[in-house]
Amino acid sequence: MTSRNVRSSEFSANDIVIFGGTAGVELAQKSCKYLDLAPGRVTISRFPDGETLVKIEEDVRGKDCFVVQSTCPPVNDNLMELLIMIDCLRRASAKRITAVIPYYGYARQDRKSEGRTPITAKLVANMLNTAGLDRVLTMNLHADQIQGFFDIPLDHLTSAPVLARHFLTRNLHDAVLVSPDVGNIKFGSDFASRIGGELAVIHKRRLTADAAAAVRIIGDVKGKRVMMFDDMITTAGTVCEAAKLVRQHGATDVYVGAAHGVFAGPAVERLNSSEINEIVVTDTIPVRPEVKQRLRNLTVLSVADLVGEAIRRIHEHRSVSALFVKQ
């Protein structure tokens, strides 16, 4: 059995402990730094057969506990680890357990698109509820209705303020904000209200699970700098097709921003061969070192302060909705 000790130093704070899972340890540490706290100590081990063992290395009885863990690839491993950590904290008599899930896996399976298919996003919510969870803090859900899948409080943050501040420093004049598909208009409109500029929309046709074709663009991008925003970049098929289309319609530059950088399958190759000036994602998902090394023009922004402030407000029973105000 191999072990990884996430934190070795002592933790002491006013009845609050923040733990980081394998896919959330760095974000947890940064959020704790924002709050001037030390991360909670936990050892996560893997048996040779793939089973996961979690051991909380400090007293959590009667404490307000937060577990930071994205259910990103490998989705099943990270999800199972989160469930085990919740169960572990419940059995250790934690007063309240909040799962901080910056990236919610299985979010695209939010409805029955055809017969005899599951609604896995709801199944995941049921599993988290059953494990003993009290509250959820997440960010940029692929489908807003997932909030209703939980019978416990859920706070839904957006990375828009973090991404908007970055692009405002670029002083992109004559900018047009482009939504790479019709279903993402709300996200694009949010950026348009924060950054300013016109909004255009691309109509796409889904070919396969990992491929889409951009059909036409609704709006004028000729001679403009285009900023495209999406909730996630998975295989990059949608964003690369969209970038190609706006270039064909006369866009001078293309900048891409996304909350979640999944970068699965052919994503890196597609992005490197595209005419995109800059690709900006946040650290809701740990970007793999090989992706950072190979992907040109990649910028990774941190949402740690935003997550840390939300944790503070939840712990102090203050409004989290204040963080949604346009910044």
Secondary structure, DSSP 8 states (H G I E B T S, - for coil): -EEEES--S----SSEEEEE-TTTHHHHHHHHHHHT-----EEEEE-TTS-EEEEE-S--TT-EEEEE----SSHHHHHHHHHHHHHHHHHTT-SEEEEEESS-TTTT--S-SSTT---HHHHHHHHHHHHT--EEEEE--SSGGGGGG-SS-EEEE-SHHHHHHHHHTTT-TTEEEEESSGGGHHHHHHHHHHH-SEEEEEEEEEEETTEEEEEEEES--TT-EEEEEEEEESSSHHHHHHHHHHHHTT-SEEEEEEEEE---TTHHHHHHTS--SEEEEEBTS---HHHHHH-TTEEEE--HHHHHHHHHHHHTT--SGGGGS--
